[in-house]
Structures are given as structure tokens and as C-alpha cells.
Amino acid sequence: MHRLARLFPAILGVLLLLPGCTAIQQFTALSQVDFKVNRLGDGLLAGIDLNRVHSYNDLNPLDAVRLISSVAQGELPLGFTLHLDATNPSSNRTAARLVQLDWTLLIDDTETVSGIFNDNRLINPGETADIPISMELDLVRFFGSNARDIIDLALNLAGAGGNPARISLRARPTVNTALGPISYPGYITISHTVGR
């Protein structure tokens, strides 16, 4: 009994280190995950389904009236889902569990909307998880009221315009560990060009 009492502090120390070691492994696993933009989907511009718009020619007269009328009222709402790919390399032997992603969307280097993705994602080694982030913004608020320019920008984002659009996501992932949630110490930038 006396011997066990002497060993107790050492055993306790080892037990306390185990969760910490697991937490470090889980955090390290997420830090090795590669994030990239896969695509933008489910686009709606002032109620117009952008999935059917592949060029200006796909906009009918009613669409044009709707867009110009919306801008004249001082708004041009754009909604879409940004799909991120999160790939855990097969060389990483630990699964990464993403529990939160704080994000800010930049379009052509202009900071727009921010939000938090709270859907839990377990990313096993060698696998890629889809992270669908729903976004809504008013293009007039961020890019002015020149109807042609902001309609061009919206179509470029849908891949239907004449010029590529540059989007970036400033993101801060949070991983769940044995010690609780741990966030990245800083933000990462995930960039993508639409329409190339």
C-alpha cells in the first residue's frame, strides 16, 4: 500500500498528460488539413436562379427588368452556397474534427459579410469533407449602385460573366479536442478565382 501511494503522483501525472497529448494530436491534425474552394452553388440574384444563367444571353427581358428595378431600389441581393473542400492528407494518421469555422468573405479584395459555420465535420486521414457555407449579401451595399458594374460582378461570380472574379475566405477553424475546443491562433486565407 505504501508503494502504491508513492507511485500515485507518477500515475496521476501520466494520466493528466494523456488527454493533453491527444488534444495536441487532434489540433495538429486539423492544422494539416488543406482547405480550398470547390465551387459556388445555388446562386440567386434578386430572385433569379443563376444555375440557368451561363451568359448575358440567358437573361430574358423580365430578368433584366427585375435586376434594374432592384438596383434602382438601392439593393441587389445575392445568395449562394460556397462549398469548401477540407482534405486531411493520408500521411496524417489522426482524424481531424472541425467543430466551427469563423469566416469573412472577400470579393475582389473587398471585405463583405462574416459568419460562423457550426456544423461538425470529422475528416479521416485520406478523406475530403464538403463544408457548405450559405452566404447572403447586398452587392449595392459593398460595390455601389452602378447597375451594369454590379450585375457584371454577380454574373462573374456565377461564372457567366466575361471576367474572372476573385473570392477569398478569411477563416479561423476550431477543432474539438480532449481538452475542449481549440481555435487556430490566427486566420487563414482561402482564395479562389471564378470564371477561369
C-alpha positions in Angstrom: 0.0 0.0 0.0 2.9 2.3 0.9 4.5 1.6 -2.5 1.2 2.4 -4.4 1.0 5.7 -2.5 4.5 6.6 -3.7 3.6 5.6 -7.3 0.3 7.6 -7.3 1.7 11.0 -8.2 3.6 9.5 -11.2 0.5 7.6 -12.4 -1.6 10.8 -12.0 1.0 12.7 -14.0 0.8 10.2 -16.8 -3.0 10.3 -16.8 -3.0 14.1 -17.0 -0.6 14.1 -19.9 -2.6 11.7 -22.0 -5.6 14.0 -22.8 -3.1 16.8 -23.5 -1.2 14.6 -25.9 -4.5 13.6 -27.6 -5.5 17.3 -27.8 -2.2 18.2 -29.4 -2.6 15.4 -31.9 -6.1 16.5 -32.8 -5.1 20.1 -33.2 -2.1 19.1 -35.2 -4.3 17.0 -37.5 -6.6 20.0 -38.2 -3.6 22.2 -38.8 -2.5 19.8 -41.6 -5.9 19.9 -43.3 -5.9 21.6 -46.7 -8.8 24.0 -47.3 -9.8 25.1 -50.8 -12.9 26.5 -52.5 -14.5 23.8 -54.6 -17.4 25.8 -56.1 -20.2 28.3 -55.7 -23.7 26.8 -56.0 -27.4 27.6 -55.5 -26.9 31.2 -56.7 -29.8 33.6 -56.5 -29.5 37.2 -57.7 -32.6 39.3 -56.9 -34.6 36.0 -57.1 -33.1 34.9 -60.4 -31.7 31.4 -60.4 -28.1 31.7 -61.5 -27.9 28.0 -62.3 -29.7 28.7 -65.6 -27.6 31.7 -66.5 -24.4 30.9 -68.4 -24.1 34.2 -70.2 -25.9 37.5 -70.7 -27.9 35.9 -73.4 -29.6 33.7 -70.8 -31.1 36.8 -69.1 -34.6 37.4 -70.5 -36.3 40.8 -70.6 -38.1 40.0 -67.3 -34.8 39.2 -65.6 -33.3 42.5 -66.9 -36.3 44.5 -65.5 -36.0 42.7 -62.2 -32.3 43.4 -61.9 -32.5 47.1 -62.9 -35.6 47.6 -60.6 -33.7 46.0 -57.7 -30.7 48.3 -58.1 -33.0 51.3 -58.5 -34.4 50.5 -55.1 -30.9 50.5 -53.7 -30.2 46.8 -53.3 -29.1 43.8 -55.3 -29.3 40.7 -53.0 -27.1 37.8 -53.9 -27.3 34.4 -52.1 -25.2 31.3 -52.7 -23.6 28.4 -51.1 -19.8 28.3 -51.0 -18.5 24.8 -50.9 -15.1 24.3 -49.3 -13.1 21.1 -49.6 -11.3 20.1 -46.4 -8.7 17.4 -47.2 -7.0 15.5 -44.4 -3.8 14.1 -46.1 -3.3 10.3 -45.9 0.1 10.9 -44.4 -1.7 12.4 -41.4 -2.5 9.4 -39.1 -5.1 11.3 -37.0 -8.7 12.2 -37.8 -9.4 15.9 -37.6 -12.7 17.1 -36.1 -13.8 20.5 -37.2 -16.5 21.9 -35.0 -16.6 25.6 -36.0 -15.3 27.9 -38.8 -15.4 31.7 -38.3 -15.3 33.3 -41.7 -15.3 36.6 -43.6 -15.9 36.7 -47.4 -13.8 39.0 -49.6 -14.8 39.6 -53.3 -12.1 41.2 -55.4 -10.3 42.2 -52.2 -13.4 43.9 -50.8 -14.4 42.7 -47.4 -18.1 41.8 -47.3 -20.1 39.5 -44.9 -19.0 37.4 -42.0 -20.4 34.4 -40.2 -19.8 31.1 -38.4 -20.1 27.6 -39.7 -21.1 25.4 -36.8 -21.7 22.0 -38.4 -19.4 19.3 -37.0 -17.2 17.6 -39.6 -15.0 14.5 -38.9 -12.3 14.3 -41.5 -10.5 11.0 -41.6 -6.9 10.6 -43.0 -7.0 10.5 -46.8 -10.5 11.9 -47.0 -12.1 15.2 -48.1 -15.1 16.7 -46.4 -17.5 19.1 -48.0 -18.1 22.3 -46.0 -21.2 24.1 -47.5 -21.4 27.7 -46.2 -24.6 29.6 -47.0 -23.9 33.3 -47.7 -26.2 36.3 -48.4 -25.1 39.8 -49.2 -26.3 43.0 -50.8 -24.0 43.9 -53.7 -25.1 47.5 -53.8 -24.0 47.9 -50.1 -20.5 46.8 -50.9 -20.0 47.7 -54.5 -22.0 50.8 -55.3 -25.2 51.4 -57.3 -23.8 51.2 -60.9 -26.3 48.6 -62.2 -24.1 47.4 -65.1 -21.0 47.0 -62.9 -22.6 45.1 -60.1 -24.7 42.9 -62.4 -21.4 42.1 -64.2 -19.8 41.2 -60.9 -22.7 38.9 -59.9 -22.5 37.1 -63.3 -18.7 36.9 -63.0 -19.2 35.2 -59.6 -21.7 32.8 -61.2 -19.1 32.0 -63.9 -21.4 33.6 -66.5 -19.7 37.0 -67.0 -16.8 38.0 -69.2 -14.2 38.4 -66.5 -13.0 36.2 -63.6 -14.0 37.2 -60.1 -11.6 36.7 -57.2 -13.1 35.4 -53.9 -11.3 34.8 -50.7 -12.4 33.4 -47.4 -10.6 34.6 -44.3 -11.3 31.7 -41.9 -10.4 30.6 -38.4 -11.1 26.8 -37.8 -11.8 25.4 -34.4 -11.1 21.7 -33.6 -12.6 19.7 -30.8 -10.0 18.0 -28.6 -9.9 16.0 -25.4 -9.3 19.3 -23.6 -12.3 21.1 -25.3 -12.5 23.3 -28.4 -9.2 24.9 -29.6 -9.2 27.6 -32.3 -6.4 28.4 -34.7 -4.1 31.1 -33.3 -4.8 33.2 -36.4 -6.8 33.4 -39.6 -6.0 31.5 -42.8 -6.9 32.8 -46.3 -8.5 30.5 -48.8 -8.6 32.1 -52.3 -10.3 31.1 -55.5 -10.8 32.7 -58.9 -14.2 32.1 -60.5 -14.6 32.1 -64.3 -11.2 31.0 -65.4 
